[in-house]
Amino acid sequence: MLQIGDKLPDFTLKGVDGEFHTNFDYADKYALAIVFTCNSSPMSKSYSKRLIRLFEKYEEDSMGIVGINSNDAVQSPEDNFENMKLTAERFKLNEMHFLYLHDETQEVAKMFGAQVNPEVFLFNRTRELVYKGAIDDCWENEAMVTTAHLEDAIEETLDGMEIDFPETTAVGSPIIWKK
């Protein structure tokens, strides 16, 4: 399980674009958010558009966001690779270079210590973990958000500052682990 200050682990995962992507693909980014997410979780669904807006807001600041689906597709067919591709098409993820990757073996989720969908791990320019946890404090209704945990952490990271609250509790649907 990753702790604040740990380095970004190496990974190679297949993206919905059919290509394999590694952590090194993002070496030029000043900040990188890895978001464990899926198609089936109501919480993940509620955050899809918010994450895209965050990506669009900070893309010019060299911010990267990568979605990783680690759910077992046998137990949750909605999370299979074909449905991931449909989700990416619906949200135009391929066109925006906001990648959605498949962690079929679940090894990456285990390396990170991810437990729920969605759960965020934010890394700074030197790829040290500076924030982990929730996207914000109200998945049900964006208008009711009082603390935008991830956005605050992104701002502080891009400004080279210490993160005020480096850990929050991610609220989401448990990752569906293989039997």
BAFI-3210 file (N, C-alpha, C; in Angstrom, 3 decimals, decimal comma, padded with zeros to 6 digits):
// residues 179
n [1|2|3|4|5|6|7|8|9|10|11|12|13|14|15|16|17|18|19|20|21|22|23|24|25|26|27|28|29|30|31|32|33|34|35|36|37|38|39|40|41|42|43|44|45|46|47|48|49|50|51|52|53|54|55|56|57|58|59|60|61|62|63|64|65|66|67|68|69|70|71|72|73|74|75|76|77|78|79|80|81|82|83|84|85|86|87|88|89|90|91|92|93|94|95|96|97|98|99|100|101|102|103|104|105|106|107|108|109|110|111|112|113|114|115|116|117|118|119|120|121|122|123|124|125|126|127|128|129|130|131|132|133|134|135|136|137|138|139|140|141|142|143|144|145|146|147|148|149|150|151|152|153|154|155|156|157|158|159|160|161|162|163|164|165|166|167|168|169|170|171|172|173|174|175|176|177|178|179]
n.u [000,843|000,600|002,167|002,131|004,642|005,849|007,178|005,873|004,718|006,017|004,129|002,373|-000,242|-003,134|-004,801|-008,011|-007,688|-006,457|-003,748|-000,711|000,134|002,451|003,740|005,758|004,901|003,905|005,868|006,470|004,646|003,672|002,146|000,378|-002,542|-003,740|-006,571|-008,502|-011,193|-014,396|-016,917|-019,273|-019,830|-021,925|-020,830|-018,447|-019,518|-020,832|-018,714|-017,473|-017,829|-016,917|-014,225|-013,306|-013,695|-011,834|-009,475|-009,518|-009,330|-006,755|-005,008|-003,373|-001,548|000,108|-000,921|-001,819|-004,331|-005,255|-007,401|-008,044|-009,343|-009,946|-011,729|-013,087|-014,103|-015,531|-017,245|-018,468|-019,762|-020,304|-018,003|-016,199|-013,663|-014,690|-016,959|-015,642|-014,425|-016,701|-017,581|-015,433|-015,734|-018,222|-017,611|-015,651|-012,947|-010,641|-010,063|-009,237|-006,955|-007,100|-006,608|-008,033|-007,468|-007,001|-006,778|-006,440|-005,329|-005,338|-003,083|-001,936|-003,759|-003,432|-000,712|-000,863|-002,603|-005,240|-008,693|-011,368|-013,786|-014,523|-011,013|-008,306|-004,891|-002,437|000,397|003,456|005,764|008,199|007,292|006,410|004,105|001,655|-000,903|-003,741|-006,903|-010,232|-012,159|-013,825|-016,070|-018,725|-020,250|-022,808|-024,031|-022,882|-023,271|-023,416|-020,906|-018,453|-015,795|-013,236|-011,273|-009,341|-008,933|-007,939|-005,552|-004,267|-003,871|-002,115|000,017|000,842|001,703|003,940|003,777|003,392|000,952|-002,018|-003,941|-003,045|-004,174|-007,329|-010,429|-011,426|-014,533|-016,545|-017,513|-016,588|-013,631|-014,020|-012,794|-010,988|-012,042]
n.v [-001,180|002,143|004,947|008,384|010,210|008,017|006,600|006,661|003,609|001,349|000,552|-001,259|-001,109|-002,004|000,258|001,789|002,567|000,528|000,342|-000,274|001,231|002,942|004,003|005,727|007,094|009,464|011,136|013,793|015,328|017,714|017,114|014,189|012,414|009,404|007,596|005,233|003,655|002,791|001,295|000,454|001,424|003,602|005,866|006,279|006,807|009,227|010,935|011,129|013,284|015,411|014,788|014,962|017,694|018,696|017,720|019,169|021,763|021,838|020,845|022,477|023,254|021,172|018,866|015,538|013,011|009,760|007,103|004,027|000,859|-001,730|-003,678|-007,002|-008,414|-010,713|-011,088|-008,643|-007,772|-005,311|-003,942|-004,899|-004,999|-004,237|-002,729|-000,723|000,577|001,593|003,411|005,190|006,197|007,476|009,555|010,771|010,197|009,176|011,059|013,184|012,489|011,648|009,017|005,732|002,924|-000,654|-002,818|-005,739|-007,950|-007,062|-006,353|-003,776|-002,227|-003,511|-002,945|-000,195|-000,128|000,413|000,550|001,242|002,387|005,529|006,155|008,221|008,852|011,118|012,388|014,232|016,332|014,954|012,471|011,570|010,421|012,612|013,083|011,202|009,661|010,869|012,455|014,662|016,019|015,225|013,007|012,554|014,924|017,447|020,185|020,430|020,198|020,972|020,821|020,484|018,168|016,855|018,811|020,953|019,768|019,388|022,064|022,949|021,195|021,813|024,376|023,844|023,460|022,198|019,712|020,533|018,777|015,761|013,205|011,730|010,080|007,858|007,565|005,138|002,495|-000,789|-002,198|-004,824|-007,760|-010,481|-013,869]
n.w [000,000|-000,935|000,596|001,666|000,060|-001,115|-004,142|-007,515|-008,642|-011,147|-014,034|-016,586|-018,674|-020,606|-022,667|-023,464|-026,022|-027,254|-027,125|-025,221|-022,167|-020,076|-016,868|-017,540|-019,751|-018,926|-018,106|-018,636|-017,299|-014,830|-012,678|-011,719|-011,657|-010,595|-010,958|-009,560|-010,872|-012,301|-014,461|-013,287|-010,688|-008,851|-007,646|-009,063|-011,587|-011,054|-010,812|-013,278|-015,232|-013,679|-013,303|-015,931|-016,392|-014,529|-015,677|-018,117|-017,115|-015,972|-017,842|-019,485|-017,628|-017,475|-016,300|-015,666|-015,959|-015,220|-015,657|-014,062|-014,328|-012,228|-011,555|-011,323|-014,213|-014,628|-012,462|-012,592|-015,289|-016,522|-016,262|-018,112|-020,743|-023,273|-022,564|-021,183|-023,327|-024,613|-022,673|-022,711|-025,304|-025,042|-023,261|-024,690|-024,162|-025,440|-027,436|-025,943|-024,658|-022,078|-020,428|-020,151|-018,500|-018,335|-015,684|-015,655|-014,279|-011,720|-010,341|-010,290|-008,812|-006,368|-005,834|-005,406|-003,297|-003,529|-002,731|-003,219|-005,701|-006,800|-006,257|-005,526|-006,390|-006,164|-007,741|-007,589|-009,488|-009,271|-009,025|-006,521|-004,122|-003,172|-002,395|-001,389|-001,696|-001,505|-004,160|-003,800|-001,297|-001,682|-003,376|-004,329|-005,205|-007,034|-006,667|-003,965|-002,923|-000,576|000,001|-002,186|-002,445|-004,215|-006,247|-004,712|-003,833|-006,286|-007,113|-005,069|-005,491|-008,136|-007,637|-006,219|-003,497|-000,100|000,593|002,149|003,270|003,010|003,002|002,648|003,321|000,942|-000,561|-001,861|-004,118|-003,233|-004,684|-006,953|-006,310|-007,785|-007,456]
ca.u [000,000|001,399|002,073|002,564|006,085|006,291|007,309|004,912|005,195|005,995|003,011|002,070|-001,634|-003,784|-005,776|-009,166|-007,242|-005,840|-002,300|-000,239|000,647|003,239|003,881|006,733|004,202|003,488|007,077|006,522|003,582|004,066|001,364|-000,310|-003,554|-004,186|-007,894|-009,101|-012,585|-014,994|-018,175|-020,445|-020,062|-022,654|-019,940|-017,563|-020,322|-021,124|-017,497|-016,907|-017,774|-016,085|-012,816|-013,019|-013,544|-010,542|-008,451|-009,539|-008,889|-005,338|-004,197|-002,351|-000,552|000,822|-001,537|-002,349|-005,245|-005,391|-008,375|-007,700|-010,424|-009,384|-012,791|-013,166|-015,161|-016,338|-018,302|-019,097|-019,617|-020,347|-016,632|-015,287|-012,903|-015,567|-017,758|-014,726|-014,275|-017,937|-017,549|-014,448|-016,346|-019,301|-017,017|-014,610|-011,680|-009,529|-009,749|-008,687|-005,741|-007,406|-006,650|-008,773|-006,659|-007,569|-005,902|-007,115|-004,770|-005,531|-001,780|-001,677|-004,582|-002,805|000,516|-001,252|-003,411|-006,578|-009,759|-012,704|-013,962|-013,210|-009,977|-007,293|-003,500|-001,854|001,856|004,046|006,685|009,227|006,504|006,166|002,705|001,425|-002,293|-004,544|-008,218|-011,463|-012,148|-014,399|-016,835|-020,139|-020,391|-024,198|-024,496|-021,751|-023,627|-023,317|-019,503|-017,890|-014,342|-012,777|-009,984|-008,393|-008,593|-007,057|-004,241|-003,664|-003,410|-000,943|001,105|001,327|002,384|005,123|003,535|002,991|-000,492|-002,591|-004,585|-002,534|-004,970|-008,736|-011,035|-012,144|-015,850|-016,905|-017,873|-015,372|-013,116|-014,494|-011,596|-011,148|-012,191]
ca.v [000,000|003,361|005,966|009,705|010,257|006,878|006,839|006,042|002,296|001,061|-000,264|-001,333|-001,529|-001,772|001,336|001,591|002,854|-000,695|000,421|-000,449|002,478|002,767|005,208|006,606|007,889|010,714|011,713|015,239|015,989|018,298|016,395|013,060|011,790|008,063|007,432|003,912|003,914|001,691|001,619|-000,022|002,114|004,873|006,951|006,529|007,446|010,608|011,745|011,121|014,626|016,265|014,494|015,520|019,155|018,923|017,507|020,303|022,962|021,808|020,248|023,444|023,324|019,903|017,924|014,340|012,162|008,426|006,247|002,607|-000,036|-002,984|-004,609|-008,311|-008,368|-011,934|-010,801|-007,371|-007,644|-003,905|-003,436|-005,569|-004,108|-003,680|-001,666|000,391|001,313|002,344|004,535|006,148|006,858|008,351|010,741|011,249|010,135|008,955|012,306|014,155|011,922|011,277|007,590|004,790|001,715|-001,866|-003,563|-007,040|-008,845|-006,355|-006,149|-002,352|-001,811|-004,056|-002,172|001,107|-000,277|000,938|-000,252|001,592|003,156|006,030|006,480|009,005|008,919|012,256|012,408|015,502|016,311|013,917|011,237|011,174|010,506|013,781|013,067|010,027|009,648|011,237|013,541|015,769|015,544|014,952|012,337|012,529|016,167|018,360|021,505|020,381|020,027|022,057|020,690|019,806|017,623|016,636|020,083|021,680|019,102|019,682|023,459|023,009|020,455|022,600|025,547|023,387|023,594|021,018|019,505|020,770|017,552|014,766|011,980|011,750|008,764|007,714|006,954|004,559|001,076|-001,609|-002,866|-006,205|-008,576|-011,825|-014,931]
ca.w [000,000|-001,041|001,636|001,216|-000,126|-001,926|-005,581|-008,422|-009,094|-012,579|-014,505|-018,008|-018,782|-021,891|-022,676|-024,334|-027,380|-027,765|-026,918|-023,851|-021,603|-018,857|-016,057|-018,189|-020,756|-018,307|-017,509|-018,852|-016,533|-013,541|-011,678|-012,326|-010,801|-010,957|-010,362|-009,699|-011,172|-013,061|-015,130|-012,557|-009,414|-008,937|-007,264|-010,203|-012,639|-010,686|-010,907|-014,638|-015,828|-012,824|-013,611|-017,259|-016,215|-013,864|-016,693|-019,040|-016,396|-015,625|-018,905|-019,919|-016,563|-017,553|-015,359|-016,310|-015,206|-015,800|-014,997|-014,091|-013,906|-011,712|-011,170|-011,973|-015,219|-014,538|-011,490|-012,954|-016,750|-016,928|-016,188|-019,042|-021,616|-024,318|-021,948|-020,917|-024,591|-024,824|-021,736|-023,236|-026,458|-024,559|-022,653|-025,605|-023,446|-026,367|-028,137|-025,009|-024,051|-020,701|-020,704|-019,315|-018,604|-017,759|-014,779|-015,674|-013,254|-010,444|-009,705|-010,087|-007,660|-005,162|-005,583|-004,881|-002,097|-003,819|-002,134|-003,705|-006,935|-007,206|-005,275|-006,231|-005,949|-006,878|-007,692|-007,995|-010,624|-009,056|-008,909|-005,142|-003,758|-002,318|-001,934|-001,723|-001,074|-002,194|-005,136|-003,035|-000,141|-001,964|-004,670|-004,766|-005,798|-007,202|-006,137|-002,501|-002,536|000,232|-000,056|-003,404|-002,000|-005,317|-006,897|-003,802|-003,865|-007,596|-007,052|-004,196|-006,151|-009,278|-007,080|-005,504|-002,063|000,670|000,563|003,475|003,736|002,064|002,985|003,026|003,144|-000,324|-000,430|-003,142|-004,157|-003,110|-005,878|-007,036|-006,436|-008,358|-006,448]
c.u [000,891|001,105|002,538|004,095|006,629|006,321|006,217|005,458|005,153|004,760|002,951|000,671|-002,183|-004,842|-006,926|-008,838|-006,558|-004,339|-001,968|000,413|001,386|003,258|004,839|006,100|003,865|004,665|007,130|005,478|004,108|003,326|000,593|-001,261|-003,918|-005,503|-008,368|-010,601|-013,135|-016,273|-019,386|-020,773|-020,843|-021,755|-018,999|-018,307|-020,552|-019,912|-016,939|-016,753|-016,920|-014,605|-012,417|-012,836|-012,232|-009,400|-008,371|-009,004|-007,373|-004,432|-003,081|-001,261|000,251|000,386|-002,062|-003,295|-005,393|-006,420|-007,949|-008,873|-009,806|-010,455|-012,730|-014,366|-016,021|-017,523|-019,077|-018,914|-019,647|-018,937|-015,672|-014,687|-013,772|-016,422|-016,902|-014,560|-015,521|-018,008|-016,593|-015,005|-017,398|-018,728|-015,875|-013,228|-010,499|-009,087|-009,022|-007,376|-005,877|-007,614|-007,423|-008,108|-007,299|-006,516|-006,505|-006,622|-004,962|-004,218|-001,515|-002,488|-003,956|-001,524|000,197|-001,944|-004,802|-007,628|-011,135|-012,627|-014,936|-012,298|-008,805|-005,935|-002,838|-000,351|002,365|005,029|007,755|008,597|006,471|004,678|002,513|-000,003|-002,913|-005,870|-009,339|-011,253|-012,706|-015,280|-018,316|-020,318|-021,813|-024,611|-023,347|-022,033|-023,479|-021,868|-019,047|-016,371|-013,955|-011,357|-008,960|-007,985|-007,673|-005,646|-003,525|-003,079|-002,118|000,256|001,697|002,060|003,631|004,997|003,282|001,466|-001,028|-003,197|-004,200|-003,326|-006,394|-009,271|-011,820|-013,459|-016,234|-017,336|-016,593|-014,937|-013,574|-013,283|-011,919|-011,248|-010,995]
c.v [001,247|004,319|007,298|009,730|009,101|007,265|006,106|004,694|002,184|000,232|-000,226|-001,899|-001,198|-000,697|001,025|001,930|001,640|-000,746|000,141|000,846|002,172|004,075|006,203|007,471|009,289|011,463|013,231|016,015|016,511|017,639|015,298|012,454|010,432|007,856|006,008|004,130|002,742|002,180|001,371|000,752|003,415|006,063|007,305|007,251|008,920|011,522|011,854|012,520|015,574|016,043|015,054|017,038|019,493|018,778|018,713|021,571|022,996|021,207|021,194|023,629|022,036|018,921|016,738|013,596|010,853|007,665|004,792|001,812|-001,375|-004,002|-005,907|-008,313|-009,627|-011,690|-009,532|-007,129|-006,203|-003,297|-004,140|-004,556|-003,469|-002,551|-000,475|001,243|002,149|003,569|005,615|006,899|007,870|009,650|011,327|011,253|009,960|010,256|013,295|013,690|011,750|009,776|006,792|003,438|000,548|-002,630|-004,958|-007,975|-008,306|-006,094|-004,673|-001,839|-002,301|-003,301|-000,832|000,996|000,311|-000,017|000,001|002,318|004,288|006,297|007,095|008,901|010,004|012,295|013,752|015,298|015,219|012,551|010,659|011,350|011,661|013,845|011,724|010,105|010,025|012,372|014,808|015,181|015,285|014,323|012,442|013,762|017,177|019,746|021,582|020,216|021,241|022,011|019,859|019,289|017,513|017,951|020,921|021,093|019,362|021,098|023,567|022,309|021,266|023,858|025,165|023,468|022,229|020,920|019,671|019,505|016,420|013,465|012,264|010,336|008,752|006,990|006,429|003,125|000,264|-002,166|-004,316|-007,083|-009,942|-012,844|-015,853]
c.w [000,000|000,110|001,056|001,186|-000,953|-003,396|-006,366|-008,874|-010,615|-012,905|-016,019|-018,117|-020,168|-021,739|-023,607|-025,790|-028,015|-027,586|-025,452|-023,392|-020,312|-018,081|-016,712|-019,288|-020,241|-017,689|-017,635|-018,036|-015,200|-012,383|-012,409|-011,304|-011,388|-010,213|-010,618|-009,781|-011,972|-013,728|-014,242|-011,283|-009,612|-008,583|-008,418|-011,318|-012,319|-010,840|-012,330|-015,216|-014,996|-013,120|-014,967|-017,159|-015,516|-014,858|-017,630|-018,378|-016,212|-016,704|-019,352|-018,878|-016,471|-016,461|-016,158|-015,382|-015,963|-014,981|-015,138|-013,534|-013,512|-011,340|-011,969|-012,917|-015,216|-013,595|-011,839|-014,457|-017,256|-016,960|-017,143|-020,024|-022,699|-023,765|-021,541|-022,172|-024,890|-023,909|-022,240|-024,441|-026,006|-023,987|-023,483|-024,951|-024,392|-027,025|-027,229|-024,371|-022,543|-020,798|-019,672|-019,541|-017,861|-016,962|-014,596|-014,570|-011,835|-009,704|-009,401|-008,891|-006,364|-004,821|-004,925|-003,524|-002,283|-003,267|-002,740|-005,042|-006,651|-006,001|-006,031|-005,549|-006,799|-006,641|-008,200|-009,159|-010,491|-008,792|-007,498|-004,859|-002,778|-001,778|-002,297|-000,995|-002,012|-003,197|-004,486|-001,939|-000,413|-003,336|-005,213|-005,557|-005,851|-006,619|-004,619|-002,012|-001,740|000,242|-001,274|-003,149|-003,127|-005,963|-006,012|-003,840|-005,191|-007,584|-006,242|-004,830|-007,297|-008,817|-006,290|-003,991|-001,420|000,606|001,990|004,077|002,783|002,004|003,422|002,819|001,840|-000,056|-001,806|-002,991|-004,056|-004,465|-005,833|-007,347|-007,040|-007,220|-006,461]
res [m|l|q|i|g|d|k|l|p|d|f|t|l|k|g|v|d|g|e|f|h|t|n|f|d|y|a|d|k|y|a|l|a|i|v|f|t|c|n|s|s|p|m|s|k|s|y|s|k|r|l|i|r|l|f|e|k|y|e|e|d|s|m|g|i|v|g|i|n|s|n|d|a|v|q|s|p|e|d|n|f|e|n|m|k|l|t|a|e|r|f|k|l|n|e|m|h|f|l|y|l|h|d|e|t|q|e|v|a|k|m|f|g|a|q|v|n|p|e|v|f|l|f|n|r|t|r|e|l|v|y|k|g|a|i|d|d|c|w|e|n|e|a|m|v|t|t|a|h|l|e|d|a|i|e|e|t|l|d|g|m|e|i|d|f|p|e|t|t|a|v|g|s|p|i|i|w|k|k]
***
